[in-house]
């Protein structure tokens, strides 16, 4: 994620979840997530489920991902 694939920025990362910020200033996070589900087969939680407003952030579960899966995740973000 250091290369900001597709413009997505890693905000924080722990043992179970990571927070990323999408680069689409003119779009709601809900719309971005809907597109990621449909076009990239990715399921993320919108930050609006945890925060009072849309900060363009998303939560991703990383607890069971290996190196190859993280690389695939970054590639899907890049493709988005």
N, C-alpha and C positions, 0 to 999 in steps of 0.2 A: 504494500500500500504506500510505500515511500514515494513511488513515482506518480502518485495521484492518478490511478488508471481512470480514463474517461473524465477526469476532472473531479472525481470523488475524493474527498479528503477524510483521512482517519482522524477522528477527534479524540477518542480514547479507546483503550482496550484492556480488558481484564481477563480473568480465567474462563468466564462463561460467555460474556457478551462484548461486542465492540460497538462503538458509535461512529457512524460516518455521516458526512454532509454531502448532499448532492449539489451539483454545479448549476442547476437550472433555476436561475433567479426569478424568472417569470412564471414558474409552474409551482403548484402546490405539491407538498410531499406526498399526499394521497394519490395524486395523478402520476407522479414518478413511480411510486411503488406499484400501482396498478399496471403500469407499462412493464416494469421489471418482472412482475409475475407472469404476464402474458407473453412477452417476447424473449425473456431470458430464463424462465423457469426458476426464478428466485423469490423467496418469501422473506420479507423483512417487516419489521414493525415500525410504523411511523412514530417519530418523536412526539407527535401531538397526542399520543396515547399516554405520555408521561410528563409532558410540559404544557403550560397554558396557551402557548401560541406556536405557530409554525416557524421553526428555526432551520428548516431544510435538513433536519437530522433524521437518521434512521438507526434502529437498533438491529444488530445481526447476531445470531447465535453462532458462537465459534467453538463451543466446548468440545465438539467431536470432530473437528476438522484437522486433517493432516496437511502437510506441506503442499502436496499435489492439489488438494481440494481448495486451499487458500489461493494457489496460483490460478485455478479454474475460476474461482470467485472474482479475482481481480480481472481476469480476461473477460468475463461476462460484463463487469462494470465498464470496461473499456469499450466493449461492443455496444453498450447502451448509448 
